[in-house]
């Protein structure tokens, strides 16, 4: 090879080979022997859970009766639209909170608050804000002493002036 002449293509240095591109949206098919994921329906509620939701003393009847009497939102979040559409529990169901008023709810200090849907979403997405205003209790229902639970149930909701802060 003489001076000043380029290297042959097979020997050139510094130039990477172009990457072979695939067509847009093309995907690799499943390999043989693998089946697609099995999708099964959600498990049905247990008989005990169904009783707590249905019937004259169930959750649905409680919510409709409460919303008929208490029509204004009681949370007053920055996103409030004023008209109540949900019933919020201060002790979450996932933490053992009762879903209807009764002896269990009284023993836990459970408070039921009517809220609009935007406030309800705001409460659950801004937990520190909701805990400061008494809209959420961070503890599990079994961790609240009975005398404290009774005192919590008797507390008034946060006033509009305090909520504006």
PyMOL commands that place a pseudoatom at each C-alpha (Angstrom):
pseudoatom trace, name=CA, resn=UNK, resi=1, chain=A, elem=C, hetatm=0, pos=[0.000, 0.000, 0.000]
pseudoatom trace, name=CA, resn=UNK, resi=2, chain=A, elem=C, hetatm=0, pos=[1.357, 3.404, -0.941]
pseudoatom trace, name=CA, resn=UNK, resi=3, chain=A, elem=C, hetatm=0, pos=[1.481, 6.498, 1.141]
pseudoatom trace, name=CA, resn=UNK, resi=4, chain=A, elem=C, hetatm=0, pos=[-1.635, 8.763, 0.885]
pseudoatom trace, name=CA, resn=UNK, resi=5, chain=A, elem=C, hetatm=0, pos=[-4.011, 6.083, -0.293]
pseudoatom trace, name=CA, resn=UNK, resi=6, chain=A, elem=C, hetatm=0, pos=[-6.941, 5.129, 1.966]
pseudoatom trace, name=CA, resn=UNK, resi=7, chain=A, elem=C, hetatm=0, pos=[-7.139, 1.774, 3.671]
pseudoatom trace, name=CA, resn=UNK, resi=8, chain=A, elem=C, hetatm=0, pos=[-9.444, -0.778, 2.132]
pseudoatom trace, name=CA, resn=UNK, resi=9, chain=A, elem=C, hetatm=0, pos=[-12.948, -0.898, 3.701]
pseudoatom trace, name=CA, resn=UNK, resi=10, chain=A, elem=C, hetatm=0, pos=[-12.200, -4.120, 5.548]
pseudoatom trace, name=CA, resn=UNK, resi=11, chain=A, elem=C, hetatm=0, pos=[-9.293, -2.487, 7.405]
pseudoatom trace, name=CA, resn=UNK, resi=12, chain=A, elem=C, hetatm=0, pos=[-10.601, 1.048, 8.070]
pseudoatom trace, name=CA, resn=UNK, resi=13, chain=A, elem=C, hetatm=0, pos=[-10.305, 2.202, 11.698]
pseudoatom trace, name=CA, resn=UNK, resi=14, chain=A, elem=C, hetatm=0, pos=[-12.520, 4.660, 13.586]
pseudoatom trace, name=CA, resn=UNK, resi=15, chain=A, elem=C, hetatm=0, pos=[-15.645, 4.252, 11.525]
pseudoatom trace, name=CA, resn=UNK, resi=16, chain=A, elem=C, hetatm=0, pos=[-18.209, 1.977, 13.186]
pseudoatom trace, name=CA, resn=UNK, resi=17, chain=A, elem=C, hetatm=0, pos=[-20.345, -0.191, 11.037]
pseudoatom trace, name=CA, resn=UNK, resi=18, chain=A, elem=C, hetatm=0, pos=[-23.908, 1.087, 10.611]
pseudoatom trace, name=CA, resn=UNK, resi=19, chain=A, elem=C, hetatm=0, pos=[-26.470, -0.525, 12.897]
pseudoatom trace, name=CA, resn=UNK, resi=20, chain=A, elem=C, hetatm=0, pos=[-29.182, -2.431, 11.138]
pseudoatom trace, name=CA, resn=UNK, resi=21, chain=A, elem=C, hetatm=0, pos=[-32.511, -0.793, 12.009]
pseudoatom trace, name=CA, resn=UNK, resi=22, chain=A, elem=C, hetatm=0, pos=[-35.805, -2.633, 12.385]
pseudoatom trace, name=CA, resn=UNK, resi=23, chain=A, elem=C, hetatm=0, pos=[-39.136, -1.356, 11.145]
pseudoatom trace, name=CA, resn=UNK, resi=24, chain=A, elem=C, hetatm=0, pos=[-41.080, 0.817, 13.605]
pseudoatom trace, name=CA, resn=UNK, resi=25, chain=A, elem=C, hetatm=0, pos=[-43.406, -1.171, 15.867]
pseudoatom trace, name=CA, resn=UNK, resi=26, chain=A, elem=C, hetatm=0, pos=[-41.919, -4.530, 15.021]
pseudoatom trace, name=CA, resn=UNK, resi=27, chain=A, elem=C, hetatm=0, pos=[-41.622, -6.869, 17.976]
pseudoatom trace, name=CA, resn=UNK, resi=28, chain=A, elem=C, hetatm=0, pos=[-40.002, -10.178, 18.635]
pseudoatom trace, name=CA, resn=UNK, resi=29, chain=A, elem=C, hetatm=0, pos=[-42.580, -12.984, 18.716]
pseudoatom trace, name=CA, resn=UNK, resi=30, chain=A, elem=C, hetatm=0, pos=[-42.926, -15.179, 21.782]
pseudoatom trace, name=CA, resn=UNK, resi=31, chain=A, elem=C, hetatm=0, pos=[-40.529, -18.065, 21.847]
pseudoatom trace, name=CA, resn=UNK, resi=32, chain=A, elem=C, hetatm=0, pos=[-42.006, -21.516, 21.444]
pseudoatom trace, name=CA, resn=UNK, resi=33, chain=A, elem=C, hetatm=0, pos=[-43.426, -23.121, 24.533]
pseudoatom trace, name=CA, resn=UNK, resi=34, chain=A, elem=C, hetatm=0, pos=[-44.435, -19.914, 26.340]
pseudoatom trace, name=CA, resn=UNK, resi=35, chain=A, elem=C, hetatm=0, pos=[-48.101, -19.195, 26.734]
pseudoatom trace, name=CA, resn=UNK, resi=36, chain=A, elem=C, hetatm=0, pos=[-49.620, -15.741, 27.143]
pseudoatom trace, name=CA, resn=UNK, resi=37, chain=A, elem=C, hetatm=0, pos=[-50.431, -14.639, 30.698]
pseudoatom trace, name=CA, resn=UNK, resi=38, chain=A, elem=C, hetatm=0, pos=[-53.580, -16.103, 32.175]
pseudoatom trace, name=CA, resn=UNK, resi=39, chain=A, elem=C, hetatm=0, pos=[-56.095, -13.457, 33.165]
pseudoatom trace, name=CA, resn=UNK, resi=40, chain=A, elem=C, hetatm=0, pos=[-58.586, -14.515, 35.802]
pseudoatom trace, name=CA, resn=UNK, resi=41, chain=A, elem=C, hetatm=0, pos=[-61.492, -12.474, 37.186]
pseudoatom trace, name=CA, resn=UNK, resi=42, chain=A, elem=C, hetatm=0, pos=[-61.255, -10.857, 40.617]
pseudoatom trace, name=CA, resn=UNK, resi=43, chain=A, elem=C, hetatm=0, pos=[-62.222, -13.012, 43.552]
pseudoatom trace, name=CA, resn=UNK, resi=44, chain=A, elem=C, hetatm=0, pos=[-65.751, -12.500, 44.801]
pseudoatom trace, name=CA, resn=UNK, resi=45, chain=A, elem=C, hetatm=0, pos=[-66.373, -10.909, 48.180]
pseudoatom trace, name=CA, resn=UNK, resi=46, chain=A, elem=C, hetatm=0, pos=[-66.798, -13.265, 51.092]
pseudoatom trace, name=CA, resn=UNK, resi=47, chain=A, elem=C, hetatm=0, pos=[-70.261, -13.756, 52.614]
pseudoatom trace, name=CA, resn=UNK, resi=48, chain=A, elem=C, hetatm=0, pos=[-69.211, -11.812, 55.687]
pseudoatom trace, name=CA, resn=UNK, resi=49, chain=A, elem=C, hetatm=0, pos=[-67.973, -8.876, 53.570]
pseudoatom trace, name=CA, resn=UNK, resi=50, chain=A, elem=C, hetatm=0, pos=[-71.158, -8.932, 51.457]
pseudoatom trace, name=CA, resn=UNK, resi=51, chain=A, elem=C, hetatm=0, pos=[-73.276, -8.599, 54.604]
pseudoatom trace, name=CA, resn=UNK, resi=52, chain=A, elem=C, hetatm=0, pos=[-71.348, -5.480, 55.622]
pseudoatom trace, name=CA, resn=UNK, resi=53, chain=A, elem=C, hetatm=0, pos=[-72.028, -3.844, 52.234]
pseudoatom trace, name=CA, resn=UNK, resi=54, chain=A, elem=C, hetatm=0, pos=[-75.583, -4.933, 51.441]
pseudoatom trace, name=CA, resn=UNK, resi=55, chain=A, elem=C, hetatm=0, pos=[-78.803, -4.823, 53.432]
pseudoatom trace, name=CA, resn=UNK, resi=56, chain=A, elem=C, hetatm=0, pos=[-80.619, -2.151, 55.405]
pseudoatom trace, name=CA, resn=UNK, resi=57, chain=A, elem=C, hetatm=0, pos=[-77.703, -1.653, 57.793]
pseudoatom trace, name=CA, resn=UNK, resi=58, chain=A, elem=C, hetatm=0, pos=[-74.958, -2.025, 55.183]
pseudoatom trace, name=CA, resn=UNK, resi=59, chain=A, elem=C, hetatm=0, pos=[-72.501, 0.431, 53.676]
pseudoatom trace, name=CA, resn=UNK, resi=60, chain=A, elem=C, hetatm=0, pos=[-74.640, 1.357, 50.645]
pseudoatom trace, name=CA, resn=UNK, resi=61, chain=A, elem=C, hetatm=0, pos=[-77.649, 2.297, 52.798]
pseudoatom trace, name=CA, resn=UNK, resi=62, chain=A, elem=C, hetatm=0, pos=[-75.424, 4.255, 55.198]
pseudoatom trace, name=CA, resn=UNK, resi=63, chain=A, elem=C, hetatm=0, pos=[-73.780, 6.237, 52.383]
pseudoatom trace, name=CA, resn=UNK, resi=64, chain=A, elem=C, hetatm=0, pos=[-77.060, 7.131, 50.665]
pseudoatom trace, name=CA, resn=UNK, resi=65, chain=A, elem=C, hetatm=0, pos=[-78.700, 8.178, 53.962]
pseudoatom trace, name=CA, resn=UNK, resi=66, chain=A, elem=C, hetatm=0, pos=[-75.680, 10.233, 55.014]
pseudoatom trace, name=CA, resn=UNK, resi=67, chain=A, elem=C, hetatm=0, pos=[-75.376, 12.032, 51.676]
pseudoatom trace, name=CA, resn=UNK, resi=68, chain=A, elem=C, hetatm=0, pos=[-79.106, 12.837, 51.729]
pseudoatom trace, name=CA, resn=UNK, resi=69, chain=A, elem=C, hetatm=0, pos=[-78.710, 14.653, 55.064]
pseudoatom trace, name=CA, resn=UNK, resi=70, chain=A, elem=C, hetatm=0, pos=[-75.199, 16.114, 54.797]
pseudoatom trace, name=CA, resn=UNK, resi=71, chain=A, elem=C, hetatm=0, pos=[-74.894, 17.625, 51.318]
pseudoatom trace, name=CA, resn=UNK, resi=72, chain=A, elem=C, hetatm=0, pos=[-71.903, 19.985, 51.706]
pseudoatom trace, name=CA, resn=UNK, resi=73, chain=A, elem=C, hetatm=0, pos=[-68.240, 18.923, 51.594]
pseudoatom trace, name=CA, resn=UNK, resi=74, chain=A, elem=C, hetatm=0, pos=[-66.607, 18.946, 55.031]
pseudoatom trace, name=CA, resn=UNK, resi=75, chain=A, elem=C, hetatm=0, pos=[-62.939, 18.717, 53.991]
pseudoatom trace, name=CA, resn=UNK, resi=76, chain=A, elem=C, hetatm=0, pos=[-62.362, 22.142, 52.379]
pseudoatom trace, name=CA, resn=UNK, resi=77, chain=A, elem=C, hetatm=0, pos=[-59.247, 21.195, 50.451]
pseudoatom trace, name=CA, resn=UNK, resi=78, chain=A, elem=C, hetatm=0, pos=[-57.759, 23.603, 47.885]
pseudoatom trace, name=CA, resn=UNK, resi=79, chain=A, elem=C, hetatm=0, pos=[-59.524, 21.568, 45.168]
pseudoatom trace, name=CA, resn=UNK, resi=80, chain=A, elem=C, hetatm=0, pos=[-63.016, 21.602, 46.775]
pseudoatom trace, name=CA, resn=UNK, resi=81, chain=A, elem=C, hetatm=0, pos=[-66.127, 21.945, 44.614]
pseudoatom trace, name=CA, resn=UNK, resi=82, chain=A, elem=C, hetatm=0, pos=[-68.539, 22.057, 47.580]
pseudoatom trace, name=CA, resn=UNK, resi=83, chain=A, elem=C, hetatm=0, pos=[-71.069, 19.283, 46.835]
pseudoatom trace, name=CA, resn=UNK, resi=84, chain=A, elem=C, hetatm=0, pos=[-70.539, 16.073, 48.806]
pseudoatom trace, name=CA, resn=UNK, resi=85, chain=A, elem=C, hetatm=0, pos=[-70.490, 12.822, 46.852]
pseudoatom trace, name=CA, resn=UNK, resi=86, chain=A, elem=C, hetatm=0, pos=[-68.434, 10.399, 49.001]
pseudoatom trace, name=CA, resn=UNK, resi=87, chain=A, elem=C, hetatm=0, pos=[-68.189, 9.305, 52.623]
pseudoatom trace, name=CA, resn=UNK, resi=88, chain=A, elem=C, hetatm=0, pos=[-64.602, 9.266, 53.881]
pseudoatom trace, name=CA, resn=UNK, resi=89, chain=A, elem=C, hetatm=0, pos=[-63.406, 7.226, 56.880]
pseudoatom trace, name=CA, resn=UNK, resi=90, chain=A, elem=C, hetatm=0, pos=[-60.658, 8.714, 59.078]
pseudoatom trace, name=CA, resn=UNK, resi=91, chain=A, elem=C, hetatm=0, pos=[-59.278, 5.219, 59.779]
pseudoatom trace, name=CA, resn=UNK, resi=92, chain=A, elem=C, hetatm=0, pos=[-58.789, 3.488, 56.452]
pseudoatom trace, name=CA, resn=UNK, resi=93, chain=A, elem=C, hetatm=0, pos=[-60.358, 0.106, 55.714]
pseudoatom trace, name=CA, resn=UNK, resi=94, chain=A, elem=C, hetatm=0, pos=[-56.899, -1.251, 54.965]
pseudoatom trace, name=CA, resn=UNK, resi=95, chain=A, elem=C, hetatm=0, pos=[-55.903, -0.337, 58.530]
pseudoatom trace, name=CA, resn=UNK, resi=96, chain=A, elem=C, hetatm=0, pos=[-58.861, -2.140, 60.077]
pseudoatom trace, name=CA, resn=UNK, resi=97, chain=A, elem=C, hetatm=0, pos=[-61.283, 0.781, 60.181]
pseudoatom trace, name=CA, resn=UNK, resi=98, chain=A, elem=C, hetatm=0, pos=[-65.022, 0.175, 60.343]
pseudoatom trace, name=CA, resn=UNK, resi=99, chain=A, elem=C, hetatm=0, pos=[-67.074, 1.064, 57.261]
pseudoatom trace, name=CA, resn=UNK, resi=100, chain=A, elem=C, hetatm=0, pos=[-70.423, 1.701, 58.984]
pseudoatom trace, name=CA, resn=UNK, resi=101, chain=A, elem=C, hetatm=0, pos=[-71.277, 3.351, 62.316]
pseudoatom trace, name=CA, resn=UNK, resi=102, chain=A, elem=C, hetatm=0, pos=[-71.798, 0.987, 65.204]
pseudoatom trace, name=CA, resn=UNK, resi=103, chain=A, elem=C, hetatm=0, pos=[-70.072, -0.385, 68.303]
pseudoatom trace, name=CA, resn=UNK, resi=104, chain=A, elem=C, hetatm=0, pos=[-66.887, -1.271, 66.398]
pseudoatom trace, name=CA, resn=UNK, resi=105, chain=A, elem=C, hetatm=0, pos=[-66.626, 2.196, 64.848]
pseudoatom trace, name=CA, resn=UNK, resi=106, chain=A, elem=C, hetatm=0, pos=[-67.257, 3.824, 68.240]
pseudoatom trace, name=CA, resn=UNK, resi=107, chain=A, elem=C, hetatm=0, pos=[-64.607, 1.671, 69.888]
pseudoatom trace, name=CA, resn=UNK, resi=108, chain=A, elem=C, hetatm=0, pos=[-62.081, 2.644, 67.194]
pseudoatom trace, name=CA, resn=UNK, resi=109, chain=A, elem=C, hetatm=0, pos=[-62.913, 6.340, 67.225]
pseudoatom trace, name=CA, resn=UNK, resi=110, chain=A, elem=C, hetatm=0, pos=[-63.871, 6.156, 63.565]
pseudoatom trace, name=CA, resn=UNK, resi=111, chain=A, elem=C, hetatm=0, pos=[-65.151, 9.415, 62.060]
pseudoatom trace, name=CA, resn=UNK, resi=112, chain=A, elem=C, hetatm=0, pos=[-67.223, 9.539, 58.894]
pseudoatom trace, name=CA, resn=UNK, resi=113, chain=A, elem=C, hetatm=0, pos=[-66.870, 12.725, 56.855]
pseudoatom trace, name=CA, resn=UNK, resi=114, chain=A, elem=C, hetatm=0, pos=[-68.807, 13.638, 53.714]
pseudoatom trace, name=CA, resn=UNK, resi=115, chain=A, elem=C, hetatm=0, pos=[-66.534, 14.994, 50.996]
pseudoatom trace, name=CA, resn=UNK, resi=116, chain=A, elem=C, hetatm=0, pos=[-66.621, 15.850, 47.306]
pseudoatom trace, name=CA, resn=UNK, resi=117, chain=A, elem=C, hetatm=0, pos=[-64.714, 13.540, 44.971]
pseudoatom trace, name=CA, resn=UNK, resi=118, chain=A, elem=C, hetatm=0, pos=[-61.885, 16.047, 44.371]
pseudoatom trace, name=CA, resn=UNK, resi=119, chain=A, elem=C, hetatm=0, pos=[-61.344, 16.512, 48.133]
pseudoatom trace, name=CA, resn=UNK, resi=120, chain=A, elem=C, hetatm=0, pos=[-61.414, 12.738, 48.616]
pseudoatom trace, name=CA, resn=UNK, resi=121, chain=A, elem=C, hetatm=0, pos=[-58.647, 12.319, 46.046]
pseudoatom trace, name=CA, resn=UNK, resi=122, chain=A, elem=C, hetatm=0, pos=[-56.710, 15.229, 47.609]
pseudoatom trace, name=CA, resn=UNK, resi=123, chain=A, elem=C, hetatm=0, pos=[-56.953, 13.684, 51.098]
pseudoatom trace, name=CA, resn=UNK, resi=124, chain=A, elem=C, hetatm=0, pos=[-55.464, 10.369, 49.966]
pseudoatom trace, name=CA, resn=UNK, resi=125, chain=A, elem=C, hetatm=0, pos=[-52.748, 11.930, 47.811]
pseudoatom trace, name=CA, resn=UNK, resi=126, chain=A, elem=C, hetatm=0, pos=[-51.660, 14.495, 50.465]
pseudoatom trace, name=CA, resn=UNK, resi=127, chain=A, elem=C, hetatm=0, pos=[-51.495, 12.411, 53.649]
pseudoatom trace, name=CA, resn=UNK, resi=128, chain=A, elem=C, hetatm=0, pos=[-49.495, 14.844, 55.846]
pseudoatom trace, name=CA, resn=UNK, resi=129, chain=A, elem=C, hetatm=0, pos=[-51.988, 17.621, 55.076]
pseudoatom trace, name=CA, resn=UNK, resi=130, chain=A, elem=C, hetatm=0, pos=[-54.935, 15.325, 55.897]
pseudoatom trace, name=CA, resn=UNK, resi=131, chain=A, elem=C, hetatm=0, pos=[-53.332, 14.021, 59.120]
pseudoatom trace, name=CA, resn=UNK, resi=132, chain=A, elem=C, hetatm=0, pos=[-52.709, 17.572, 60.387]
pseudoatom trace, name=CA, resn=UNK, resi=133, chain=A, elem=C, hetatm=0, pos=[-56.393, 18.398, 59.876]
pseudoatom trace, name=CA, resn=UNK, resi=134, chain=A, elem=C, hetatm=0, pos=[-57.672, 15.186, 61.461]
pseudoatom trace, name=CA, resn=UNK, resi=135, chain=A, elem=C, hetatm=0, pos=[-59.061, 13.760, 58.223]
pseudoatom trace, name=CA, resn=UNK, resi=136, chain=A, elem=C, hetatm=0, pos=[-56.783, 10.687, 58.372]
pseudoatom trace, name=CA, resn=UNK, resi=137, chain=A, elem=C, hetatm=0, pos=[-55.486, 8.728, 61.339]
pseudoatom trace, name=CA, resn=UNK, resi=138, chain=A, elem=C, hetatm=0, pos=[-52.052, 7.251, 60.527]
pseudoatom trace, name=CA, resn=UNK, resi=139, chain=A, elem=C, hetatm=0, pos=[-52.351, 4.425, 63.053]
pseudoatom trace, name=CA, resn=UNK, resi=140, chain=A, elem=C, hetatm=0, pos=[-53.903, 0.998, 62.685]
pseudoatom trace, name=CA, resn=UNK, resi=141, chain=A, elem=C, hetatm=0, pos=[-57.309, 0.602, 64.349]
pseudoatom trace, name=CA, resn=UNK, resi=142, chain=A, elem=C, hetatm=0, pos=[-55.890, -1.939, 66.825]
pseudoatom trace, name=CA, resn=UNK, resi=143, chain=A, elem=C, hetatm=0, pos=[-53.231, 0.560, 68.022]
pseudoatom trace, name=CA, resn=UNK, resi=144, chain=A, elem=C, hetatm=0, pos=[-55.685, 3.212, 69.241]
pseudoatom trace, name=CA, resn=UNK, resi=145, chain=A, elem=C, hetatm=0, pos=[-56.450, 2.975, 72.992]
pseudoatom trace, name=CA, resn=UNK, resi=146, chain=A, elem=C, hetatm=0, pos=[-60.170, 2.836, 73.791]
pseudoatom trace, name=CA, resn=UNK, resi=147, chain=A, elem=C, hetatm=0, pos=[-60.263, 6.028, 75.904]
pseudoatom trace, name=CA, resn=UNK, resi=148, chain=A, elem=C, hetatm=0, pos=[-58.407, 7.949, 73.191]
pseudoatom trace, name=CA, resn=UNK, resi=149, chain=A, elem=C, hetatm=0, pos=[-60.746, 6.565, 70.518]
pseudoatom trace, name=CA, resn=UNK, resi=150, chain=A, elem=C, hetatm=0, pos=[-63.765, 7.967, 72.357]
pseudoatom trace, name=CA, resn=UNK, resi=151, chain=A, elem=C, hetatm=0, pos=[-62.057, 11.361, 72.669]
pseudoatom trace, name=CA, resn=UNK, resi=152, chain=A, elem=C, hetatm=0, pos=[-61.185, 11.362, 68.937]
pseudoatom trace, name=CA, resn=UNK, resi=153, chain=A, elem=C, hetatm=0, pos=[-64.780, 10.570, 67.975]
pseudoatom trace, name=CA, resn=UNK, resi=154, chain=A, elem=C, hetatm=0, pos=[-65.984, 13.595, 69.978]
pseudoatom trace, name=CA, resn=UNK, resi=155, chain=A, elem=C, hetatm=0, pos=[-63.586, 16.077, 68.305]
pseudoatom trace, name=CA, resn=UNK, resi=156, chain=A, elem=C, hetatm=0, pos=[-65.159, 18.591, 65.932]
pseudoatom trace, name=CA, resn=UNK, resi=157, chain=A, elem=C, hetatm=0, pos=[-63.945, 18.836, 62.378]
pseudoatom trace, name=CA, resn=UNK, resi=158, chain=A, elem=C, hetatm=0, pos=[-61.446, 21.505, 61.410]
pseudoatom trace, name=CA, resn=UNK, resi=159, chain=A, elem=C, hetatm=0, pos=[-63.095, 24.892, 60.941]
pseudoatom trace, name=CA, resn=UNK, resi=160, chain=A, elem=C, hetatm=0, pos=[-63.049, 26.712, 57.599]
pseudoatom trace, name=CA, resn=UNK, resi=161, chain=A, elem=C, hetatm=0, pos=[-60.595, 29.309, 58.986]
pseudoatom trace, name=CA, resn=UNK, resi=162, chain=A, elem=C, hetatm=0, pos=[-58.104, 26.595, 60.007]
pseudoatom trace, name=CA, resn=UNK, resi=163, chain=A, elem=C, hetatm=0, pos=[-58.520, 24.836, 56.674]
pseudoatom trace, name=CA, resn=UNK, resi=164, chain=A, elem=C, hetatm=0, pos=[-57.706, 28.029, 54.801]
pseudoatom trace, name=CA, resn=UNK, resi=165, chain=A, elem=C, hetatm=0, pos=[-54.241, 28.137, 56.411]
for i in range(1, 165): cmd.bond("trace and resi %d" % i, "trace and resi %d" % (i + 1))
show_as sticks, trace
zoom trace
